Amino acid sequence: MAAARAVRAAGRRSRRLFDIFVAEIPWTVSSKELKEYFSQFGSVQRCQLPFDRNTGFHRRYCWIKFSTPEEVQNVLQKDSHFLEGSKLALQHQIRRGRSQRKNQNE
């Protein structure tokens, strides 16, 4: 039980390192296709697309990590993003340093 909690906490911490949160992803889109789509805006370092253990399908959201802040801005400057006819919902993940998190918790 404690090990599972530690794994979940580590997962939450690692998500803070991603640049963009993407939701409303069609069921038929894979992480490879997401990387290919977002690579037109810059170098995609990582794409984390979580799966549901019970259904075997992905959860229709992911986190994308780019190499530079300029690449993130390239993505955010485009008004709408579509994959397989579905509009993706994007949210910029703001990275906070340790000192900012510590101050916020006080």
C-alpha positions as CSV (number, residue, x, y, z in Angstrom):
1,M,0.0,0.0,0.0
2,A,2.8,2.5,0.9
3,A,4.7,1.5,-2.2
4,A,1.7,2.2,-4.4
5,R,1.3,5.7,-2.7
6,A,5.0,6.4,-3.3
7,V,4.7,5.5,-7.0
8,R,1.6,7.7,-7.4
9,A,3.4,10.6,-5.7
10,A,6.5,10.2,-7.9
11,G,4.2,10.2,-11.0
12,R,2.6,13.5,-9.9
13,R,6.0,15.0,-9.3
14,S,7.2,13.9,-12.8
15,R,4.2,15.4,-14.5
16,R,5.3,18.8,-13.2
17,L,8.3,18.5,-15.6
18,F,6.1,18.4,-18.7
19,D,5.3,21.5,-20.7
20,I,1.8,20.8,-22.1
21,F,-1.2,18.9,-21.0
22,V,-3.3,17.6,-23.9
23,A,-6.9,16.4,-23.4
24,E,-9.8,15.2,-25.6
25,I,-7.5,12.9,-27.6
26,P,-9.4,10.4,-29.8
27,W,-9.3,6.8,-28.7
28,T,-7.6,5.8,-32.0
29,V,-4.6,8.1,-31.6
30,S,-1.3,6.5,-30.3
31,S,1.6,8.2,-28.5
32,K,3.6,7.8,-31.7
33,E,1.0,9.8,-33.6
34,L,1.0,12.4,-30.9
35,K,4.8,12.7,-31.0
36,E,4.6,13.0,-34.8
37,Y,2.0,15.7,-34.7
38,F,3.7,17.8,-32.1
39,S,7.1,17.4,-33.6
40,Q,6.1,19.9,-36.3
41,F,6.4,22.6,-33.6
42,G,9.8,21.4,-32.2
43,S,11.7,18.5,-30.7
44,V,9.4,16.3,-28.6
45,Q,11.5,14.9,-25.8
46,R,8.7,12.8,-24.2
47,C,5.0,11.9,-24.6
48,Q,3.3,10.3,-21.6
49,L,0.0,8.8,-22.5
50,P,-1.5,6.9,-19.5
51,F,-3.5,3.7,-20.1
52,D,-6.4,2.3,-18.1
53,R,-5.5,-1.2,-16.8
54,N,-9.1,-2.4,-16.8
55,T,-10.1,-1.3,-20.4
56,G,-6.6,-1.4,-22.1
57,F,-7.4,2.0,-23.7
58,H,-5.6,5.2,-23.1
59,R,-7.3,7.8,-20.9
60,R,-7.7,10.4,-23.7
61,Y,-5.1,12.8,-22.2
62,C,-1.3,13.1,-22.2
63,W,1.6,15.2,-21.2
64,I,4.1,16.5,-23.8
65,K,7.7,17.6,-23.0
66,F,9.6,19.8,-25.5
67,S,13.3,20.7,-25.6
68,T,13.0,24.5,-25.4
69,P,10.4,27.1,-24.2
70,E,10.3,28.5,-27.7
71,E,8.9,25.2,-29.0
72,V,6.2,25.3,-26.4
73,Q,5.3,28.8,-27.5
74,N,5.1,27.6,-31.1
75,V,2.5,25.0,-30.0
76,L,0.5,27.6,-28.0
77,Q,0.5,30.2,-30.7
78,K,-1.6,28.0,-33.0
79,D,-5.3,28.5,-32.3
80,S,-6.6,25.0,-32.7
81,H,-5.1,21.6,-32.8
82,F,-7.0,18.7,-34.6
83,L,-6.2,15.0,-34.7
84,E,-8.4,12.6,-36.7
85,G,-11.1,15.2,-36.8
86,S,-11.2,15.9,-33.1
87,K,-10.2,19.2,-31.5
88,L,-7.5,18.8,-28.8
89,A,-7.7,20.8,-25.6
90,L,-4.2,22.1,-24.6
91,Q,-3.1,23.6,-21.3
92,H,0.3,25.0,-20.6
93,Q,2.0,23.4,-17.6
94,I,3.7,26.1,-15.6
95,R,6.9,24.8,-13.9
96,R,7.4,26.0,-10.4
97,G,10.8,25.9,-8.7
98,R,11.3,24.4,-5.3
99,S,11.4,27.8,-3.6
100,Q,8.0,28.8,-5.2
101,R,6.4,25.5,-4.1
102,K,7.8,25.9,-0.6
103,N,6.5,29.5,-0.3
104,Q,3.1,28.5,-1.7
105,N,2.7,25.7,1.0
106,E,3.5,28.1,3.9
